[in-house]
Amino acid sequence: MQPKVNLQVSGPGTSAPAPDFRPFALGFRPFFLLAGLSAVILLAYWLGVLGIGLQLPAYYGAVGWHAHEMVFGFAAAAIAGFLLTAVRNWTGRDTVSGWPLAALAVVWLAARLMPFCPWSPAWLLAGVDLAFLPLVGICIAPALFSGKANNLVFLLLLAVFASANAMVHADALGFAVGTAAVGNRLAANLVVFFVVVIGGRVIPFFTEKAVAGFQAPVRPRLEALVIISLITLIAAEVWYPLPMVIATLAAIVVCTQAARLAGWQHRGLWSLPILWVLHLAYGWLILGFALKVAAAMGGVSEFAAIHALTVGGVGTMVVGMMSRVALGHTGREIEVLPGMGIAFVLINLAALLRVFGPLIVPAAYTHWLLISGALWIAAFGLFAIIYTPILLRARVDGRPG
């Protein structure tokens, strides 16, 4: 049972109690809710396209719509929610809330709906969708410029992310040819990069907080190698995608990421689902980079690597992070809520079947995709059911946010 907020009756000389309904009090609230719901709806519609022939709008193209919306829809919502919340913690300065935050959420939502509106001109759809990421940057820039310089990397990340989106729309509008695929690939890699950067900050921190006796090692040289090697790999995939180059760089990334994760290990963490889900998510990233090596050498399909990184790494990290952050920022105990342990298992099963099913039985490719998609929907559906009341209601401790 969720704890209740004790509200005092206001009288003369006292301020009125904060309303219980607070969907726009802080950035994680609307955007974690939108990320959870979009994970369900976007995948369900995509499975409908594959399974029963639902029609997709022509603007992005069939495969292009799925790739674009999972990155610039689902993942972008989760990133926005995290940044709009975390930046306030990092800098001590408030980020956008209230009606401006609601307007930002409307921009995101409009960009998801407009492709299905036949009366919506293509230039307007492009303008609305392209506006979202720069607006997120504008919302967090004042706080970031007042804090530590190393946090400014997130503005650069958003700028490159927005540029990748511009490549997709340039292709869709006929201003360029073949840039949509490059833009979607770059964006997916940037989401993985974001997960690596944030994972490096929060996973050892959360582990120290939750596991008695654990202290994360300080390894600045390894941390630099982790970031530099991944940036180099992403750049090579976009501008110099020779198989041996990709295989070599991906192998270096595997080694640096594995060394990083090994330093965060402690046997005590595996009894805490809200913690081990983050470690498993990072493990999926390492597996994804290892599969990139195999794919570059011709051993497996590239889709195995892509979905290990996205379904396994990004999907598992998003559901794990949103679950924990929402508890902490609503004043609740940091513990797995009833049903969320099942969601953590389901998202990992979805990744396992999506990555390895087609490798084991290629002839059943569509069946593996449908089953994996159903498990993904179930995992995020549980998150939406369990966390919607938490995300919409005021903090249980009465504090703002």
KADA-V367656 format. One record per residue. SS is DSSP state (A for helix, B for strand, O for the rest). PSI is psi in degrees with one decimal (none if undefined). OMEGA is omega in whole degrees, 0 to 359 (NA if undefined). Layout:
BEGIN
ss=SS psi=PSI omega=OMEGA
ss=SS psi=PSI omega=OMEGA
END
This chain:
BEGIN
ss=O psi=134.5 omega=180
ss=O psi=136.5 omega=177
ss=O psi=148.9 omega=182
ss=O psi=152.3 omega=177
ss=O psi=127.0 omega=176
ss=O psi=113.5 omega=182
ss=O psi=133.0 omega=177
ss=O psi=141.2 omega=177
ss=O psi=126.0 omega=184
ss=O psi=147.3 omega=177
ss=O psi=-167.2 omega=180
ss=O psi=131.3 omega=178
ss=O psi=1.0 omega=179
ss=O psi=152.4 omega=178
ss=O psi=151.1 omega=180
ss=O psi=146.2 omega=179
ss=O psi=152.0 omega=178
ss=O psi=141.0 omega=178
ss=O psi=149.6 omega=181
ss=O psi=-26.6 omega=183
ss=B psi=110.1 omega=187
ss=O psi=58.5 omega=185
ss=O psi=-17.2 omega=183
ss=O psi=30.1 omega=180
ss=O psi=-28.1 omega=180
ss=O psi=155.0 omega=192
ss=A psi=-31.1 omega=182
ss=A psi=-26.6 omega=187
ss=A psi=-61.8 omega=181
ss=A psi=-35.4 omega=188
ss=A psi=-30.1 omega=171
ss=A psi=-37.4 omega=177
ss=A psi=-44.0 omega=179
ss=A psi=-37.8 omega=178
ss=A psi=-45.4 omega=180
ss=A psi=-45.8 omega=181
ss=A psi=-40.0 omega=180
ss=A psi=-33.5 omega=176
ss=A psi=-36.2 omega=179
ss=A psi=-51.8 omega=189
ss=A psi=-44.7 omega=182
ss=A psi=-42.0 omega=179
ss=A psi=-38.8 omega=179
ss=A psi=-41.4 omega=179
ss=A psi=-40.3 omega=179
ss=A psi=-41.0 omega=176
ss=A psi=-33.9 omega=176
ss=A psi=-36.3 omega=176
ss=A psi=-44.3 omega=183
ss=A psi=-37.4 omega=188
ss=A psi=-39.9 omega=185
ss=A psi=10.3 omega=172
ss=O psi=29.4 omega=174
ss=O psi=148.5 omega=183
ss=O psi=141.0 omega=175
ss=O psi=150.6 omega=175
ss=O psi=152.6 omega=186
ss=O psi=-13.4 omega=190
ss=O psi=-51.7 omega=182
ss=O psi=-17.0 omega=191
ss=O psi=160.8 omega=188
ss=A psi=-62.2 omega=180
ss=A psi=-35.9 omega=180
ss=A psi=-38.4 omega=178
ss=A psi=-47.1 omega=181
ss=A psi=-48.3 omega=181
ss=A psi=-45.8 omega=182
ss=A psi=-46.7 omega=187
ss=A psi=-33.0 omega=178
ss=A psi=-28.3 omega=180
ss=A psi=-57.4 omega=185
ss=A psi=-9.0 omega=174
ss=A psi=-78.3 omega=183
ss=A psi=-59.0 omega=185
ss=A psi=-39.2 omega=180
ss=A psi=-35.3 omega=177
ss=A psi=-44.1 omega=179
ss=A psi=-42.0 omega=179
ss=A psi=-43.9 omega=179
ss=A psi=-45.8 omega=180
ss=A psi=-41.5 omega=180
ss=A psi=-49.2 omega=184
ss=A psi=-43.2 omega=181
ss=A psi=-20.3 omega=179
ss=A psi=-48.2 omega=185
ss=A psi=-35.9 omega=182
ss=A psi=-35.4 omega=177
ss=A psi=-39.1 omega=178
ss=A psi=-41.8 omega=184
ss=A psi=-34.8 omega=189
ss=A psi=-18.4 omega=184
ss=O psi=9.2 omega=179
ss=O psi=142.9 omega=180
ss=O psi=144.9 omega=171
ss=O psi=178.9 omega=189
ss=O psi=142.4 omega=177
ss=O psi=176.4 omega=177
ss=A psi=-141.5 omega=184
ss=A psi=-37.5 omega=174
ss=A psi=-38.7 omega=177
ss=A psi=-40.5 omega=177
ss=A psi=-41.0 omega=179
ss=A psi=-38.6 omega=178
ss=A psi=-40.8 omega=177
ss=A psi=-36.5 omega=178
ss=A psi=-38.4 omega=177
ss=A psi=-46.7 omega=178
ss=A psi=-46.7 omega=183
ss=A psi=-41.0 omega=179
ss=A psi=-39.4 omega=180
ss=A psi=-28.3 omega=178
ss=A psi=-32.8 omega=186
ss=A psi=-31.3 omega=188
ss=A psi=-32.8 omega=177
ss=A psi=-23.4 omega=181
ss=A psi=1.2 omega=179
ss=O psi=106.8 omega=184
ss=O psi=-23.0 omega=181
ss=O psi=-5.9 omega=183
ss=O psi=118.9 omega=180
ss=O psi=147.9 omega=184
ss=A psi=-39.1 omega=182
ss=A psi=-33.5 omega=179
ss=A psi=-41.5 omega=176
ss=A psi=-48.1 omega=180
ss=A psi=-43.9 omega=181
ss=A psi=-42.9 omega=181
ss=A psi=-46.7 omega=182
ss=A psi=-40.0 omega=180
ss=A psi=-22.1 omega=183
ss=A psi=-25.6 omega=192
ss=A psi=-55.0 omega=184
ss=A psi=-43.5 omega=174
ss=A psi=-36.4 omega=178
ss=A psi=-38.8 omega=175
ss=A psi=-44.2 omega=178
ss=A psi=-43.1 omega=179
ss=A psi=-37.0 omega=182
ss=A psi=-30.4 omega=183
ss=A psi=-11.9 omega=185
ss=A psi=-47.2 omega=181
ss=A psi=-41.8 omega=179
ss=A psi=-40.9 omega=182
ss=A psi=-40.4 omega=181
ss=A psi=-15.8 omega=178
ss=O psi=-7.4 omega=184
ss=O psi=-151.4 omega=183
ss=O psi=143.5 omega=184
ss=A psi=-30.1 omega=183
ss=A psi=-18.7 omega=178
ss=A psi=-14.0 omega=179
ss=A psi=-13.8 omega=177
ss=A psi=-26.7 omega=182
ss=A psi=-28.1 omega=173
ss=A psi=-40.3 omega=177
ss=A psi=-42.5 omega=179
ss=A psi=-43.8 omega=178
ss=A psi=-36.9 omega=180
ss=A psi=-43.4 omega=178
ss=A psi=-38.0 omega=176
ss=A psi=-46.2 omega=178
ss=A psi=-36.7 omega=178
ss=A psi=-38.6 omega=176
ss=A psi=-39.3 omega=177
ss=A psi=-38.0 omega=178
ss=A psi=-33.6 omega=177
ss=A psi=-38.5 omega=178
ss=A psi=-45.7 omega=183
ss=A psi=-31.8 omega=176
ss=A psi=-40.1 omega=177
ss=A psi=-46.2 omega=182
ss=A psi=-33.2 omega=181
ss=O psi=-4.1 omega=178
ss=O psi=10.9 omega=179
ss=O psi=-16.3 omega=180
ss=O psi=166.9 omega=180
ss=O psi=126.7 omega=176
ss=O psi=4.5 omega=182
ss=A psi=-17.1 omega=182
ss=A psi=-45.9 omega=180
ss=A psi=-40.9 omega=179
ss=A psi=-42.8 omega=180
ss=A psi=-43.7 omega=179
ss=A psi=-39.7 omega=179
ss=A psi=-45.2 omega=179
ss=A psi=-42.9 omega=181
ss=A psi=-42.7 omega=178
ss=A psi=-41.1 omega=177
ss=A psi=-35.4 omega=178
ss=A psi=-36.7 omega=176
ss=A psi=-43.1 omega=177
ss=A psi=-42.9 omega=178
ss=A psi=-43.5 omega=178
ss=A psi=-44.3 omega=180
ss=A psi=-39.4 omega=179
ss=A psi=-45.0 omega=181
ss=A psi=-50.2 omega=181
ss=A psi=-39.3 omega=177
ss=A psi=-38.9 omega=179
ss=A psi=-24.5 omega=178
ss=A psi=-45.7 omega=192
ss=A psi=-32.7 omega=185
ss=A psi=-50.8 omega=178
ss=A psi=-34.0 omega=179
ss=A psi=-48.6 omega=179
ss=A psi=-36.3 omega=180
ss=A psi=-41.6 omega=177
ss=A psi=-41.3 omega=182
ss=A psi=-34.2 omega=189
ss=A psi=-25.1 omega=187
ss=O psi=114.3 omega=180
ss=O psi=134.0 omega=177
ss=O psi=-6.1 omega=180
ss=O psi=134.9 omega=174
ss=O psi=122.1 omega=182
ss=O psi=134.8 omega=178
ss=O psi=149.1 omega=176
ss=O psi=111.9 omega=185
ss=O psi=77.4 omega=185
ss=A psi=-34.9 omega=180
ss=A psi=-43.4 omega=178
ss=A psi=-41.9 omega=179
ss=A psi=-39.9 omega=178
ss=A psi=-41.4 omega=178
ss=A psi=-38.9 omega=178
ss=A psi=-49.1 omega=184
ss=A psi=-46.6 omega=183
ss=A psi=-43.3 omega=181
ss=A psi=-37.6 omega=180
ss=A psi=-41.5 omega=176
ss=A psi=-42.3 omega=180
ss=A psi=-42.0 omega=178
ss=A psi=-44.9 omega=180
ss=A psi=-44.0 omega=180
ss=A psi=-40.4 omega=180
ss=A psi=-38.8 omega=180
ss=A psi=-30.3 omega=181
ss=A psi=-43.6 omega=190
ss=A psi=-17.4 omega=184
ss=O psi=62.5 omega=190
ss=O psi=53.4 omega=174
ss=O psi=135.7 omega=186
ss=A psi=-46.3 omega=182
ss=A psi=-34.1 omega=177
ss=A psi=-47.5 omega=180
ss=A psi=-43.5 omega=181
ss=A psi=-43.1 omega=181
ss=A psi=-47.7 omega=181
ss=A psi=-40.3 omega=179
ss=A psi=-35.9 omega=178
ss=A psi=-39.6 omega=177
ss=A psi=-42.1 omega=179
ss=A psi=-42.6 omega=178
ss=A psi=-47.1 omega=183
ss=A psi=-45.3 omega=182
ss=A psi=-41.3 omega=180
ss=A psi=-39.2 omega=179
ss=A psi=-40.6 omega=177
ss=A psi=-38.6 omega=179
ss=A psi=-49.8 omega=181
ss=A psi=-37.3 omega=181
ss=A psi=-34.5 omega=180
ss=O psi=-13.0 omega=180
ss=O psi=3.7 omega=188
ss=O psi=144.6 omega=174
ss=O psi=136.2 omega=185
ss=A psi=-23.5 omega=182
ss=A psi=-21.3 omega=184
ss=A psi=-24.0 omega=187
ss=A psi=-1.7 omega=172
ss=A psi=0.0 omega=184
ss=O psi=99.5 omega=184
ss=A psi=-36.4 omega=183
ss=A psi=-11.4 omega=177
ss=A psi=-45.4 omega=182
ss=A psi=-23.4 omega=178
ss=A psi=-34.2 omega=178
ss=A psi=-39.7 omega=178
ss=A psi=-40.2 omega=177
ss=A psi=-39.7 omega=178
ss=A psi=-42.8 omega=179
ss=A psi=-34.9 omega=175
ss=A psi=-35.9 omega=176
ss=A psi=-36.4 omega=177
ss=A psi=-44.8 omega=180
ss=A psi=-43.7 omega=177
ss=A psi=-40.3 omega=179
ss=A psi=-42.0 omega=178
ss=A psi=-35.2 omega=176
ss=A psi=-39.0 omega=177
ss=A psi=-27.3 omega=173
ss=A psi=-40.0 omega=176
ss=A psi=-48.8 omega=181
ss=A psi=-39.1 omega=180
ss=A psi=-40.7 omega=179
ss=A psi=-28.7 omega=179
ss=O psi=1.6 omega=178
ss=O psi=13.5 omega=184
ss=O psi=-33.5 omega=181
ss=O psi=169.0 omega=175
ss=O psi=144.0 omega=177
ss=A psi=-27.6 omega=181
ss=A psi=-28.7 omega=177
ss=A psi=-44.4 omega=179
ss=A psi=-44.7 omega=182
ss=A psi=-44.6 omega=185
ss=A psi=-22.6 omega=170
ss=A psi=-40.3 omega=179
ss=A psi=-42.9 omega=187
ss=A psi=-56.9 omega=179
ss=A psi=-49.6 omega=182
ss=A psi=-58.6 omega=184
ss=A psi=-58.9 omega=184
ss=A psi=-48.3 omega=182
ss=A psi=-46.5 omega=181
ss=A psi=-40.3 omega=179
ss=A psi=-40.2 omega=181
ss=A psi=-48.9 omega=182
ss=A psi=-35.5 omega=178
ss=A psi=-44.6 omega=180
ss=A psi=-45.2 omega=181
ss=A psi=-37.9 omega=180
ss=A psi=-43.9 omega=183
ss=A psi=-46.4 omega=182
ss=A psi=-41.4 omega=181
ss=A psi=-35.5 omega=178
ss=A psi=-49.3 omega=183
ss=A psi=-38.3 omega=184
ss=O psi=5.8 omega=169
ss=O psi=13.5 omega=174
ss=O psi=18.9 omega=182
ss=O psi=164.0 omega=175
ss=O psi=143.5 omega=179
ss=O psi=92.3 omega=180
ss=O psi=153.6 omega=181
ss=O psi=127.8 omega=180
ss=O psi=154.2 omega=179
ss=O psi=127.0 omega=180
ss=O psi=-25.9 omega=183
ss=A psi=-28.0 omega=174
ss=A psi=-38.3 omega=176
ss=A psi=-41.9 omega=179
ss=A psi=-39.8 omega=179
ss=A psi=-39.8 omega=178
ss=A psi=-42.7 omega=183
ss=A psi=-41.1 omega=182
ss=A psi=-34.3 omega=177
ss=A psi=-36.0 omega=174
ss=A psi=-39.7 omega=178
ss=A psi=-43.8 omega=180
ss=A psi=-43.2 omega=180
ss=A psi=-47.3 omega=182
ss=A psi=-37.3 omega=181
ss=A psi=-35.3 omega=183
ss=A psi=-49.5 omega=190
ss=A psi=-23.7 omega=179
ss=A psi=-53.9 omega=180
ss=A psi=-25.4 omega=178
ss=A psi=-32.4 omega=182
ss=A psi=-46.9 omega=180
ss=O psi=82.3 omega=184
ss=A psi=-30.1 omega=183
ss=A psi=-22.0 omega=181
ss=A psi=29.4 omega=186
ss=A psi=-50.4 omega=182
ss=A psi=-37.9 omega=179
ss=A psi=-42.2 omega=177
ss=A psi=-41.6 omega=181
ss=A psi=-43.7 omega=181
ss=A psi=-42.0 omega=180
ss=A psi=-44.7 omega=178
ss=A psi=-43.8 omega=179
ss=A psi=-38.7 omega=178
ss=A psi=-39.2 omega=178
ss=A psi=-40.0 omega=176
ss=A psi=-47.0 omega=180
ss=A psi=-42.6 omega=180
ss=A psi=-40.8 omega=181
ss=A psi=-50.4 omega=181
ss=A psi=-26.2 omega=174
ss=A psi=-41.7 omega=176
ss=A psi=-43.0 omega=177
ss=A psi=-47.0 omega=182
ss=A psi=-42.6 omega=181
ss=A psi=-45.4 omega=185
ss=A psi=-37.6 omega=190
ss=A psi=-12.2 omega=179
ss=A psi=-48.3 omega=178
ss=A psi=-34.8 omega=180
ss=A psi=-41.7 omega=183
ss=A psi=-25.3 omega=183
ss=A psi=-23.7 omega=186
ss=B psi=160.4 omega=182
ss=O psi=160.3 omega=175
ss=O psi=145.2 omega=181
ss=O psi=-15.7 omega=180
ss=O psi=4.4 omega=176
ss=O psi=-2.0 omega=180
ss=O psi=158.6 omega=178
ss=O psi=153.5 omega=176
ss=O psi=none omega=NA
END
